[in-house]
Amino acid sequence: MDQQWVGVLLLGVAGFLLGGVYSTWRGGSRVLAVAFGLAALVAVGGAVAWLV
């Protein structure tokens, strides 16, 4: 049970990063939004790998 928290934490980080994507995309900084999006994808991939 204790190791599942890492996956949940990674999913939370991914959600936070997706919020940053939305915010920076609307703000006009497309390059930073893409970087946040890639980081969110890595976090989701890590969470899935950790939980499986």
Contacts in CASP RR format, 6 or more apart in sequence:
PFRMAT RR
TARGET T0000
AUTHOR 0000-0000-0000
METHOD contacts of the structure
MODEL  1
MDQQWVGVLLLGVAGFLLGGVYSTWRGGSRVLAVAFGLAALVAVGGAVAW
LV
3 50 0 8 1.000
4 51 0 8 1.000
6 50 0 8 1.000
7 46 0 8 1.000
7 47 0 8 1.000
7 50 0 8 1.000
7 51 0 8 1.000
8 47 0 8 1.000
10 43 0 8 1.000
10 44 0 8 1.000
10 45 0 8 1.000
10 46 0 8 1.000
10 47 0 8 1.000
10 50 0 8 1.000
11 43 0 8 1.000
11 44 0 8 1.000
11 47 0 8 1.000
12 43 0 8 1.000
13 43 0 8 1.000
14 40 0 8 1.000
14 41 0 8 1.000
14 43 0 8 1.000
14 44 0 8 1.000
14 47 0 8 1.000
15 40 0 8 1.000
15 43 0 8 1.000
17 36 0 8 1.000
17 37 0 8 1.000
17 39 0 8 1.000
17 40 0 8 1.000
17 43 0 8 1.000
18 36 0 8 1.000
18 37 0 8 1.000
18 40 0 8 1.000
19 36 0 8 1.000
20 33 0 8 1.000
20 36 0 8 1.000
21 33 0 8 1.000
21 36 0 8 1.000
21 37 0 8 1.000
21 40 0 8 1.000
24 30 0 8 1.000
24 32 0 8 1.000
24 33 0 8 1.000
24 36 0 8 1.000
25 33 0 8 1.000
END
